[in-house]
Amino acid sequence: MTDVVTIPTERDHDRPFDPPPDLVRLPPINRLELPGGHLGWLVTTHAAARTVLVDPRFSTRPDLKRPVFASVARPGGATNPAAPGWFASMDAPEHTRYRRVLMRQFTVRRINQLEPWITRITDEHLDAMADAGPPADLVRAFALPIPSLVICELLGVPYDDHEFFQHQTSILASFDRTQDEVMAALGRLAGYLRDLIVGKRSRPGEDLLGGLISEGELTDEELTNIALLLLVAGHETTANMLALGTFALLRHPDQIAALGHPNAIEELLRYLTIIHLGTPNRVALEDVELEGQVIRKGETVAIGLPAANRDPRVFGNPDVLHLQREEARRHLTFGGGIHQCLGQQLARVEMRIGYTRLFERFPTLRLAVPDKEIRMREKSAAYGVWELPVAWDV
């Protein structure tokens, strides 16, 4: 293999829901140019992506892998080990310990208890949209506040501070910010959460952080980093899915009637695949043969999830949005293996309630501007729209 590629990010503006055309045209495995002149790999098929996600010979440790993007690269390419509690960047057995503790709090029962409350706050925001009248920005009025409220309720973070953490999170999720800006935002969020956790020590409460404090297994530093990870992941991704999914449904109105199908949310997750630009990524802990190539120990592998979720060997007519698709649940949007998304069931509940109540309340919902005027979040860890102006019949 002689060709060396960079991760293709340029999308066809006439097809905003499709992966970059150059990404889906790549072979299953490609030599990848990394910052600092290093070489890694980029995989694009469902089988290769799943192997890298599931196989324990691939690690998520940041101190072992090379940065995929210049914005997070450090001089010499070195990065620090994961901070205590930052379990998403740990392998077993460290990861296992944190995951086990969190699973005792992140239960199906707790998610089910939240469902009536999620329905109520969704309806309240739709009521407010209706009272204000059209047009409205669906991102600000609906897609962003609902997951923010939910993750605040789950963790026990005061929603009055949501504008602060939403702004910091937007900096962390951007790929066109400097490393100094990213680290400053991280520090501000960590300081806020550390103070919150210290205050909760005397009165833990019934929320997830209170439950973790009551168990007494974790230090303040561990709790701060766990809260930081969950807070960022818990609203940034779901907010983008709610807005981008609505945009996709408005572009495919024939699919709206199928929102009640059991696979509807899975198909939206597959079709849109908002986690893009080579994330997640892993590093080989030993030499591994994959798709006829040998990935050497210490080489970084980026996973092209948008291409993997459009693999025609797994998904028939993959570029078609079909909410009743039988194979939709095979998507890899929530990852795989030990690092499969901890909050995936909560995200599914938020999306199912959100989309259903939105189109029930506003059956004449439509874009308030031409499609081409919608600004896409092309340089962010989570793909989506910056605003979604909508209107409806009054």
SVG drawing of the C-alpha trace seen along z (x, -y; Angstrom):
<svg xmlns="http://www.w3.org/2000/svg" viewBox="-54 -35 63 46">
<polyline fill="none" stroke="black" stroke-width="0.4" points="0.0,0.0 1.6,-3.3 -1.3,-5.8 -1.4,-7.9 -4.7,-9.7 -6.0,-12.4 -9.4,-12.0 -11.9,-13.3 -14.2,-15.9 -15.6,-17.8 -19.3,-16.9 -21.6,-17.3 -23.7,-20.4 -26.6,-19.0 -26.5,-15.8 -25.9,-17.1 -26.8,-13.8 -24.4,-11.7 -20.7,-11.1 -18.0,-12.9 -18.0,-11.3 -14.2,-10.7 -14.6,-8.8 -17.0,-6.2 -14.9,-5.7 -11.8,-4.7 -10.7,-1.0 -11.6,0.8 -8.2,-0.1 -5.9,-3.1 -2.6,-4.5 -3.5,-7.7 -1.4,-10.9 -1.4,-12.1 -0.1,-15.4 3.6,-15.6 4.4,-13.4 3.3,-10.2 1.4,-7.5 -1.7,-5.6 -4.6,-3.8 -8.2,-4.7 -10.8,-1.9 -14.1,-2.4 -16.1,0.9 -18.5,2.2 -16.5,5.4 -13.2,3.6 -14.7,0.9 -16.4,3.4 -13.2,5.4 -11.3,2.3 -14.0,1.3 -14.4,4.8 -11.0,6.5 -9.1,6.0 -5.9,5.9 -6.9,2.3 -6.6,-0.2 -8.3,-3.6 -5.4,-4.9 -4.4,-8.4 -0.8,-8.0 -0.3,-5.1 -2.0,-6.5 -1.1,-9.4 -3.6,-12.3 -5.7,-12.2 -6.2,-16.0 -3.7,-18.8 -5.9,-20.7 -5.3,-18.0 -1.7,-17.2 1.1,-18.1 4.8,-18.7 6.4,-15.4 3.0,-13.7 3.0,-12.7 -0.2,-12.8 -0.9,-12.1 -2.6,-9.0 -6.3,-9.3 -7.0,-11.3 -8.6,-9.4 -12.3,-8.8 -11.9,-9.5 -13.0,-5.9 -13.7,-6.4 -9.9,-6.5 -9.0,-3.5 -8.7,0.2 -9.6,3.1 -9.2,3.5 -9.2,-0.2 -12.2,-0.8 -14.0,2.2 -13.9,0.8 -15.5,-2.6 -18.0,-1.0 -19.2,1.4 -19.7,-1.5 -21.5,-3.6 -23.8,-0.8 -25.2,-0.5 -26.4,-4.1 -27.1,-4.2 -29.9,-1.7 -32.9,-0.9 -35.1,-1.7 -33.6,-5.2 -34.1,-5.8 -37.7,-4.5 -38.3,-6.9 -37.1,-9.8 -39.4,-9.0 -42.6,-10.8 -40.5,-13.8 -38.8,-13.8 -42.2,-13.8 -43.4,-16.7 -40.4,-18.9 -40.6,-18.1 -44.3,-19.1 -43.5,-22.3 -40.9,-23.4 -43.3,-22.6 -46.0,-24.7 -43.5,-27.5 -42.8,-27.2 -46.4,-27.3 -47.1,-30.3 -44.2,-32.3 -45.5,-31.4 -43.5,-30.7 -40.8,-31.0 -38.6,-29.4 -35.0,-28.1 -35.5,-24.4 -32.0,-24.1 -32.5,-26.8 -36.2,-26.2 -36.1,-22.4 -33.1,-20.3 -30.5,-21.9 -32.5,-22.6 -34.2,-19.2 -31.1,-17.0 -29.4,-19.7 -32.3,-19.6 -32.2,-15.8 -28.5,-15.4 -28.7,-18.1 -31.6,-16.2 -29.8,-12.9 -26.5,-14.1 -27.8,-16.7 -26.3,-19.8 -28.3,-23.0 -30.0,-23.8 -29.6,-27.5 -26.0,-27.1 -26.7,-25.4 -25.6,-28.3 -22.2,-28.1 -21.6,-24.5 -23.2,-24.5 -20.7,-27.2 -17.7,-25.3 -18.9,-22.1 -19.2,-23.7 -15.5,-24.7 -14.5,-21.2 -16.4,-19.7 -14.9,-22.0 -12.0,-21.0 -11.1,-24.5 -10.2,-25.7 -6.6,-26.0 -5.4,-23.6 -5.1,-26.4 -8.8,-27.3 -9.8,-23.6 -7.8,-23.2 -9.1,-26.5 -12.7,-25.3 -11.9,-22.0 -10.4,-23.6 -13.5,-25.9 -15.9,-23.0 -13.8,-20.8 -13.6,-23.6 -17.3,-24.1 -18.0,-20.4 -15.4,-20.0 -17.1,-22.7 -20.5,-21.1 -19.3,-17.7 -17.6,-19.1 -20.9,-20.8 -22.8,-17.6 -20.6,-15.7 -22.8,-17.0 -26.1,-16.4 -25.7,-13.9 -29.3,-13.8 -31.1,-11.2 -29.4,-12.0 -26.6,-10.0 -23.7,-12.0 -25.3,-11.8 -25.6,-8.0 -21.9,-7.8 -20.9,-10.0 -23.0,-7.8 -21.3,-4.7 -18.0,-6.2 -15.8,-4.4 -14.6,-7.4 -12.5,-10.5 -13.5,-14.0 -11.1,-14.0 -12.6,-10.8 -16.1,-12.1 -15.3,-15.4 -13.9,-13.7 -16.8,-11.2 -19.3,-14.1 -17.4,-16.1 -17.4,-13.2 -21.1,-12.4 -22.1,-16.1 -20.4,-16.7 -21.4,-13.5 -24.9,-13.6 -26.2,-16.7 -23.9,-17.6 -24.6,-14.4 -28.3,-14.1 -28.9,-17.8 -27.3,-17.4 -29.3,-14.2 -32.6,-15.9 -31.9,-18.8 -30.2,-17.0 -32.8,-14.2 -35.6,-16.7 -33.9,-18.3 -33.6,-14.8 -37.3,-14.0 -38.4,-17.3 -36.4,-16.5 -38.0,-13.0 -41.6,-13.7 -42.7,-10.3 -40.8,-8.7 -42.5,-10.7 -45.5,-8.4 -43.0,-5.5 -41.6,-7.2 -43.4,-4.7 -41.6,-1.7 -39.3,0.1 -36.3,-0.5 -37.0,-4.2 -34.5,-5.7 -31.9,-3.1 -32.2,-4.0 -31.8,-7.7 -28.7,-6.9 -27.3,-4.8 -28.2,-7.2 -26.9,-10.3 -23.9,-9.0 -23.2,-12.3 -19.9,-11.1 -17.5,-11.6 -14.1,-12.9 -12.2,-9.8 -13.5,-9.5 -13.4,-7.1 -9.9,-5.9 -7.7,-3.2 -4.1,-2.0 -2.8,1.5 -1.3,3.2 0.3,5.8 0.7,6.6 -2.8,7.2 -3.7,8.4 -6.8,6.5 -8.3,6.5 -5.0,8.0 -2.8,5.4 -0.6,5.7 -1.2,3.0 1.9,2.7 2.0,2.4 1.7,-1.3 0.0,-2.4 -3.2,-4.5 -6.4,-3.4 -9.1,-6.0 -12.6,-4.6 -14.7,-6.1 -18.1,-5.4 -20.2,-7.3 -18.8,-5.1 -19.1,-1.9 -22.8,-2.7 -23.3,-3.0 -21.6,0.3 -23.7,1.9 -22.5,5.3 -24.5,4.8 -27.2,2.2 -29.2,2.6 -29.5,-0.7 -27.5,-2.4 -27.9,-5.9 -31.7,-5.7 -33.4,-6.7 -35.9,-3.9 -37.2,-4.0 -38.5,-0.4 -35.1,1.0 -34.8,4.5 -31.0,4.4 -30.8,0.9 -29.9,2.2 -26.5,3.3 -25.3,-0.3 -22.1,-1.2 -23.1,-4.7 -22.9,-3.9 -19.5,-2.1 -18.9,1.4 -17.1,3.6 -16.4,2.4 -16.7,-1.2 -20.2,-1.0 -22.0,-4.2 -23.1,-4.1 -26.0,-6.5 -27.4,-4.9 -30.8,-4.0 -31.3,-7.4 -30.5,-8.9 -33.0,-6.6 -35.7,-7.6 -35.0,-11.3 -35.1,-10.9 -38.2,-8.7 -40.1,-11.1 -38.7,-14.2 -39.4,-13.3 -42.8,-11.8 -44.1,-14.7 -42.7,-17.3 -44.5,-16.0 -47.7,-15.2 -47.8,-18.8 -46.7,-20.4 -48.0,-18.2 -47.4,-21.0 -43.8,-21.6 -41.5,-22.8 -38.2,-24.6 -38.5,-28.4 -35.6,-28.9 -34.3,-27.1 -32.4,-23.9 -29.1,-25.4 -29.2,-28.2 -29.0,-25.7 -25.4,-25.9 -23.9,-22.6 -21.5,-21.8 -18.7,-20.5 -15.8,-21.2 -17.2,-19.7 -16.9,-16.3 -20.7,-15.9 -22.1,-16.7 -25.3,-18.7 -26.8,-22.1 -26.0,-25.4 -29.6,-26.6 -32.8,-25.0 -35.4,-27.7 -38.8,-26.1 -42.4,-27.3 -45.8,-25.7 -49.5,-26.6 -51.1,-28.5"/>
</svg>
